[in-house]
Amino acid sequence: MYERTEFYEKVKERLIRYARVDTQSDHYGKNTPTTEKQFDLARMLRDELISIGAGEVYLDETACVVCGKIPSNMPDGGGKPFGLVTHMDTAPDAPGANVKPWVLENYDGGEILLNAEQGIVMSPKEFPSLLQYVGQDLVLTDGTTLLGGDDKAAIASVMTFAEHVLSHPEIPHGPISLAFTPDEEVGGLAKDLDFDRFGAKVAYTLDGDHLGYYMDETFNASEATLTVKGLSVHPATAKGIMVNAADVAGEFLAMLPRFEKPRYTAWREGFFHVIAVNADVEHAKVVLIIRDHDRTQFEHREAYLKKCADALKAEYGENRVTLSIEQSYRNMKEYVDRCPYLIENLTQAIRLSGLEPKTEPFRGGTDGSALSARGLPCPNLSAGYENAHGRFEYVPIPSMEKNVEILLHLCGLFGRMKDD
Ligand SMILES: [Zn+2]
């Protein structure tokens, strides 16, 4: 059986308390944050930061961002500053209200009855990841909602870490900045994190599944919209006159490379992905996303779409076809690589905690991708939850304890560095 650390009760209590607060964000929410209820957790975290003795605690009442600091306790104010960023919202993909977290102790590797009344069972046959956690204590759902371990498991670890450091002045450390942000699940990209207030010049997000994983490489991403203005006339007398917008959109779709789609790509292969098509004779609109880890390849993809649009303009008229491309986020790697100590310290901290660090190029983006591009290099450490965004989400308590340990090692490593 797994041996509990001094952090066990703290991370457990915190995850359960945070999970009960509904903080689901909304893809269609027009405001910032996309849902008002994220403030419920924001206020809770602000009060908690104050009560554990963090400094400069601040809740942005407009943007719903909570910040706090652990000031350096080195004699010369030394140690290299770094920050930790986690998100407060939960995914809109599964019900997020009335979460009823519970703890299964000493998991035996069998089926787990999540909900006797509704006969909801989680089985390692369907979710083999469970078998890695035999003998551990798991925080589970009642099978009707998500858990919100994404990303509240990370918040629980960060808060427990902060409390430990603040209550143990004998642990030498530099300045550490903390931020809790809204709307990660709906592309918020931590856009309202105020860098001046945050203070640190480098940071880590804590998010993602599987304990011990880190991430320093994400997609470059943009969204393209092709619109076509057609010309409708009676089909009987349309020869040489009609421009069928739906046909033009179809031609555009046919120009996209056959095998460069999510269905046919993996690892570092990029793609075009059509997410919406709306078309009739008079109007057509195609929305697609472009993804590639490699910056040059990515730029080629954007240029290729422009070429396609130009060909259609040449055929049907300059004013009939428009293409707009909007940047979503950038691969964090080129920014993170400029501060090699970010990954050196992180992997060392993971090793010092007795785990082998693992990574793979992430086929998506994180708040850290956007933060990195905005000037705050920000790789990611896994939060350690499993089956996120669904009713079978769970968090092994030892994974949260381990992350507290990793953060303590990280804080030691940064504490020994000079601030420049
Ligand atoms: Zn997340």
Residues whose N, C-alpha, C, O or C-beta is under 5 A from the ligand:
A	BS01	ZN	D150 D151 D207 G208
